Amino acid sequence: MLAPVLSLRHYGASPGSHSHGHFQVLLGLSGTLELEVDGRGQRVANGSGCVIEPGARHDFASPQGCQCLVLDSTDPGWARCMALAPWASHTLPLARYLALALQQGSALAQQHGPALLLEAWLAGNTASTRPAERGRPIDWYALRAWAAAHWHRPLEVADLAAQVHLSPAQFADRCRAEHGLAPMAWLRSLRLEQAQWLRGQGLPVAEVARRTGYRSPSALTAALRRATPALRDDEPAPGDTAAP
């Protein structure tokens, strides 16, 4: 059995039809991918996905461009997923996290992501856990990018809700259902995640605080220490180099 491979792919014009000897799992992160699989039309939009079985001839195109999380796998367990809806509350946050982790070069995402995706896809479709439909999907990936571009100003629930054309109350309900967090807690986790990553790249605390909208370098340092409570006073903060 070949090792599964996760990748983040951008699609545009059709490269022509083809087939392969493994399952291909497509999860839409942004835009819309139009597919034809063995003569049957299919669409993978943000918040949806599909499983293409081994040997199935398929063609695909995205005139406006799109991005998908793609898994190539020979695991026979994916045969059970072909008729199941992928975008359960279990799968959505996991796929978003894996996409971000792949962008950051995480080896753990590549090592454990395929098995976790399969488990989440199946678990989300059991009779006891499958969620009711909640309207059109929110493009959380695009919303994350929008928030990251606006750290320089205070963001409120209403600002996030306006980006996805929902009322603040509707957005708060969706955020809790799909991420398990209140909107502002979700926003704080994004800000801290970005700050941790920038510090890991070696940027000074003051510059990271400026880029991620913290009130001051000391506010950022306090947030980082709360996130890593085991850090002793004599240890360097993430991204610091200890003095000789």
N, C-alpha and C positions, 0 to 999 in steps of 0.2 A: 504494500500500500504506500503510495507516494505521500510525503509529508504535505499537509494542507498549507496553503499560502494565502495570507490576507494582504490586500492592497487597497489603496485609495486611488480611484481612477476618474479621469475627466473624459467625457465623451462628446463628440461633435458629429461631423459628417460620417456617413456609413462607410466602413472599410471593406464591405462585401460580406456575404454569408460564409459561415464556417461551422465546424462542430469539433468537439474534443471528447476525450475518453474519461472525463471526470465531471462531477457535479459542479455547477457554477452558481453561486448564491449572490444575488444582487440586492443591495439595500440602498434606496434612494436617500441622499442627503440634501441635495438641492437640484432644482430644475426637473426636467422630465425626460426620460429615456423611452423611446418608442421601439418595441421589439416585434419581431415576427419569428415565432418558434414553431418549426414544422408546419408552416403555413397558417398558424393561428396568431392573430394580433394580440399584443399585450403591452401594458404600459407600467413603467416603474417611475412613480413620482416621489417627491419628498414625502416620507412617511409611509412608503409601501415597499414591496420587494417581491422577489420570485426566486424559484429554484429551477434551473435548467438541467435536465437529466443528461447523463452521458450519451453521446451519439446524436442528440437532437440538433438538427440543422437550424441555425438561427442567424438573423441579421439584426442590426440595431443602428439607431441614429438619434441624434439630439440636435435639431436645427439651432436651438438657442443655447446649447451647451448645458451640461449637467455634471454632477459629481455623485459617485456611488462608492459605497464600501463593498468590495468584491472578495469573495472567498472561493478559491479553487480547492476542491476536496474530493477524495475518493471514499470518504466515510459513508457506508451504506445507510447510516442513520438518516441522511438527508432525503432518502426516498420517502420517508414517513412525513416529511415536511412539505412535499410538493403541493398538497391540497389545503395546507393550513395557512391562515393569515399570519404574517411575520411580525407585524408592528404592534405587538402587545406591549403592555407597560413594562414587562420584563426586558424586552429586546431593545426598545428605543434608547434608553439611557446607556445601555451597554454598547450599542453600535456607535453612538456619538462619542463615547469615551474612547473606544478603540480607534476611531478615525483620528481623534486628537493625539492619542498615544503614537500612532503610526507616523504622524507628522513630526513628532518629537523623537522618532527613532527608537521607540521602546522595544526591546527584545522580548519582554514579558508579554506584550500585546500579541506579538507574532507566535509566541510559544503556547499561550493559554487561550487566546481569543477564539480560535475556531471551535474548540470544545465548549466554551462558555456560550457562544452564539447558538450552537445546536441545542444545548440544554435549555437556554432561555426561550428559543423558538417553540420547543415542545411544551415546556412548562406553561407558557402563556396561552396555550390552546386547550388546556384541560378544562373540563366542564366547570370546575370550581374556581378557576382563576381567570378565565377569559373575560376581559372587560367589555362593557357595553360600548357601542359606538359613541363618540363624543364630538361629532362634527369633523370638519376638515382638519387635517394634521397641521400642527404648528411647525414651521421651519426653525427648529431650535438652533441648528447649526448657523443659519444666517443671523438669528437673533443674538447669538454669542458674539459673532463678528461685529454686529452693529454696536453692541454694548462696549466691546473692546475699543472701538473707535471713538467712544464718547465718555471715557473715564474722566476727561478733563472737566466735566460738569456733573452736578448731583443728578442721579437718576432715580426716578420714582416708579412705582408700579404702573401708574398711568402712562409713563413714557414707553415702557415695555409693551403694555397692552395695545397702545396705538400702533406699534410696528406690526402687529399681527391682526389688527382690525377686530379687537375684542374689547369689551368693557373691562375695567380693572377687576371687578368681581369675577367675571368669566375667566380672565387670565389667571387669577389667583387659584381658582378651582382647578384649572388645567395643569398649572405648575405643580400643585400638591399631588394631583393624581398621577402625573407622568414623571415627576422627579422626586416626590416625597419631601419636598421643601416648600416653604412659603416663598413668594417671589423675591423678597429682599434677601432672604437667606441664600437663595440660589444665586442672586447677583453677587453677594459677598463672597461666595465660594468661587465664582469665576474670577473675581478681582484678585483674591488671594492666590489662586492657582496660577494666574498670569504673573503675579509678583514673584512667586516661588520659582517659576521657570526662568524669569529674567535674572534673578539673583544667582541661580544656578549657572547662568551664562557668564557670570562674573561682573555684572553691572553694579555700580555703586548704589548704596541704599537710597541716596538722594535722587538719583536719576530714575530708579525703579519707582519710588514714591511719586515722582512727577508724572511718569508714564501711566501709572495705574490709578491715579486720582486720590491717593491717600493724603490726608491733611498735612502731614509732615513726615520726615524720615523716622522720627521717634514713634509715630502712630503705626507706620509700616513695621518697624522692628517689634513693637508690642504684638501686632497681629501674627507675625511670623513665629514669635516665641509661644503664643497661645496655641498655634498649630503644631508646635513641636515641644510639648511640655517637658520632655526628658532632657532638653538641651541645658547643660549646666552653664553657670555664669562664666566659667573659664574656658568654654568651648566656643569656637567661631560660629557665627550665624551662617545659614546656608549661603554658599557662594563666597564666603570670606576665606582668606588665607591666613593661617595662624602666624603670629609674629615669631621670628626666629629666637 
